[in-house]
């Protein structure tokens, strides 16, 4: 794949932030003039879905797509678009073509957990360490991590992206190996704040294996897929032989054409490893809408299944709750629960409208399709479930008070302990004030004006939802919450965690490197060739320059290694060799930097040296010290992976 790391992680950011870019809802007066057909008008539904799916496929370079819609126990619509295999000319068949569904897989994991709870083998509120054999959760906080906190994404774990995916031919480590080597750091007490966690779901998968005594893939086949007749759904990676010819190919759009990519392995399969068809997902949606039942088959008691829809925590007034497994993506006027799912090459959504017994499943193959399904959901809601109410009445807050909300907020789903900590800088949202409203720009580039509803809650008309803040009395707002994305929170950025601050350090160091590596040699040879008169003030001693030149060289080599290794997805599959080599250079620069620090003091006792030379040497020393601290701050001083 040719995409840059920034573009790759911005796709993940679309999903993490999930600000649904629905078209602006019509006002109450507008509804008198807009025709809203019934969902059961299947002719209109087919034409509508064809129009928006084909338009977005063209815009976002989608190779193939599958759609299924169920309503009141019936399959209203299913269709395949584009190609499952472009080279062989095989079109998408919604009944037989398998798509990767990413984190929608988690819904099967949570069903498996509740089945084991119902059998009395697991307890949602017990310390999960009692279910673990070969590793344990660190006792960082007094409160233990429980299955309830895992199901609501509130165990307090940091996010880990390293080795989240493997290539098709890579050996797949066991869950014991994964968590023995890569236990996520606990950064806050459980059940305090939601922060989406793939590793939390991976732990739940492991616990199901321990309690059931069988591999997770086998368990879901015997206890979920086979009873429901989901014969085209599997957690096995790559898919088994009898399904392999039906697997949609993943594509990246490069150089004006679709380029075939390999099968993406998700080592924690329960967090995102499933492959399925639109038809199987239609059955699954109907089961979820019917209390985990299909005909005479029941996956569990309806009271047990109801736990999945129960709130665990709410970040603030007006925000959607974090549920036991489902994501509550509801705008103000309608209940929508479900889950999004993304790999690098496939982007999917399962959205349930429980009050209407309606379900929508979408899946797109194509690297650039991240976030597309939320746009389609927005159009679908506006057409078939429009908002009948006028927007809430805003209140007026002083501009000085509004300025207390302005600033940058960093979302809590981010790495803390490894080399990818720098990725956290991308997970930020900027709030500023215009007139009597707050304004923010979402990841799709759309600007949202937010009038105040109360002293800490603001309304987003475009998504018909709220944004809330935690603001202590007499202080600036410290946290931001999004109603339609309740499994993350944003924290006000400290000065040490701003992109501008770290870019300033980087460019200062880079300027010093260029001056030392290029200008110093040029000045030396120019003086040697053209200077005729003896100088009254001398340049920096060669010993001092040599130390600075070595430090500059090592930092330059490090930056070059990082730069050349930054393209593609390699850093998620594993640390590229070039980065491993590059990390050597800051370490071996340290003794020479210590020498520079000593020299910086010593040169001020050399009156024969020019003041500008001494000042620059001190500046370069400070720049390199800051650059070294910057690497330490982002876990790049050493091998933190």
C-alpha positions, 0 to 999 in steps of 0.5 A, a space after each residue: 500500500 502506498 498511503 502515508 501513515 498520516 492518511 492511514 491513521 486519519 481513516 482510523 480517526 474517522 472511525 474513532 471520532 465518528 462525527 456523523 456527517 449527516 446532511 443538515 436536518 430540515 427545519 419544521 417548515 421544510 418538512 411540509 414540502 419534503 416527501 418522505 417515503 415509507 421504508 416499505 416502498 421497496 422500489 423507492 428504497 432500491 432507487 435511493 440506495 443505488 443512487 447514494 451507494 454508487 455516488 460514494 463508491 465513485 467518490 471514495 474509490 470503492 471497488 465493491 459494496 454490499 448492503 442489506 436492510 431488514 424491517 419488521 422481520 423481513 428482508 426489505 433490500 439486499 444488493 451487491 455493487 461493484 466487484 469482489 474480484 476486479 481482475 477476474 470480473 467477479 461482481 459482488 453477490 450479497 448472498 455469497 461474497 464475504 466482506 471483512 467487518 472489522 469491529 462489528 465482530 465484537 458483537 459476536 464476542 459480547 454475545 459469547 460472553 453473555 452466554 457464558 455469564 448465563 451458564 454461571 461460568 463468568 461474572 460481569 463484576 468479578 476481577 477478570 484476573 480470576 479467569 486468567 491463567 498465564 498472565 495477569 492484569 496489573 493492579 495499578 488501581 484499587 478497582 479491578 478490571 471486570 467484564 462489565 468494564 470491558 464490554 463498555 470500553 471502560 477498563 481504563 486501558 491505553 490504546 495499542 496499535 502496534 501489531 494490531 494487524 498481521 500480513 497473510 503469511 505472518 504466524 498468528 500469535 496466541 492470545 497468551 503471547 499477545 498479552 504476555 508481551 503487550 499488556 496495555 497500560 492502565 491509565 485510569 480506574 475502570 468504569 470512570 471514563 470510556 476509551 475504546 479498546 481493542 485489547 479489552 475485547 481481546 481479553 474478553 475473547 481469551 476469557 471465553 476460551 478459558 471458560 468454554 474450554 475451546 478456541 474462540 473460532 470454534 465456540 462461535 461456530 458451534 454456539 452462534 453461527 450454526 444455530 442461526 444458520 450463518 454458514 457464510 460467516 467465519 472468524 477463521 483467518 484466512 477464511 476456510 477453503 470452502 469460503 475462500 473463492 467467495 472472499 472479496 479482494 481488498 484493494 488500494 487505489 493507487 496510480 489511477 487503478 485498483 491494486 489488489 492487497 493481501 488478506 489482513 489478519 487480526 490476531 485478536 480475532 474477537 476484536 475484528 477478525 470476522 468475515 461475512 456476507 450481507 445476507 448473513 448480516 441481515 439474519 444477524 440484525 433480525 436476531 439482534 432486533 428479536 432479543 437474540 432469537 430466530 424462529 425456535 432458536 434462542 442464543 440466550 434468555 431475553 433478559 440476558 440479552 437485554 444487558 447488551 442495551 443497558 447503560 454502564 456509564 454516561 459522561 455528561 448530561 445529554 450524552 449517549 451512554 456507554 452500553 454493554 457492547 453496542 455503540 449508541 450512535 443515536 441523534 436526538 430524535 431516534 434510537 440507533 445502536 450498533 457498531 462500525 467496523 474497519 480494517 485498512 481495506 474494508 469499512 462496514 457498519 451495522 446500525 439498528 433502529 430498535 424502536 422500528 425493528 429496522 436494521 441497516 448493514 453496509 460494507 465497502 472494500 477500498 482503502 479510501 472508504 473510511 467514514 463513508 458508511 456514516 455518510 450513508 447512514 446520515 442520508 438514510 436517517 434523513 430520508 426515512 426517519 427525519 427529525 420532526 422537531 425544531 432545534 432546541 432553544 439556544 441560550 446566550 452566554 457571554 463571549 468571555 465565558 465561551 472562551 473558557 471552552 476554546 482550545 484543543 482537546 485530545 481524545 483518550 483513545 491513544 497510545 501512551 507507552 510505546 513508539 506510536 504515542 506521537 499518533 495521539 497528536 492526530 486525535 485532537 479536536 479544535 474548538 474556537 469562538 465565533 460570535 455567540 457560538 462555539 465552532 469546530 471542524 470535524 475530520 471530514 472538513 465540515 465546520 459546525 457552529 454550536 449554540 449553547 443549550 445550557 452552561 456546558 452543553 452545545 447543539 450541533 444542528 447538522 448531526 442533531 446531537 449535543 456536545 458536552 463539556 466538563 468545566 469546573 467552577 471558575 476554570 476552563 473546560 477540561 473535557 469534551 464529550 460527543 453525544 453520538 460517540 460515547 466510547 471516547 472523551 477528549 481532554 484539554 491539551 497541555 502545552 507539552 502535547 501540542 503539535 505546534 510546540 513539537 513542530 517548533 522543536 523539530 524545525 529548530 533542531 533541523 535548522 541547526 542541523 542544516 547550519 552545522 552540516 552545510 553552512 559550517 563546512 562552506 564557511 570553513 572552505 570559503 575562509 581557507 580560500 579567500 580570507 587573506 588577513 589574520 582574524 582578530 576573533 577566532 571561530 569556534 575550536 575544531 574540538 567543539 565543532 566536531 562534537 556538534 557536527 557528530 550530534 547533528 549527523 546522528 539526529 539527521 540520520 535518525 530523522 531520515 530513517 523515520 522519514 523513509 520508513 513512514 510510508 505505508 502500513 508497516 508500522 502497524 504490522 510491526 516496526 520496520 527495520 529502518 526505524 529499528 536502525 534509526 533508533 540507535 542514532 539518538 542513543 549514541 548521540 547522547 555522550 557527544 551532546 553531553 560534551 556539547 553541554 560542557 563546551 557551551 559553558 566552556 566557550 564563554 571563557 574563550 574571549 577570542 571566540 566570536 560572540 555570534 559563534 558562541 551564541 549559535 553553539 549554545 542555541 544548537 545545544 539547547 535545540 538538540 537537548 529539546 529534540 532529545 527530550 522530545 524523543 523521550 516524550 514520544 517513547 522514541 529514545 530507545 526501543 519502546 515496542 
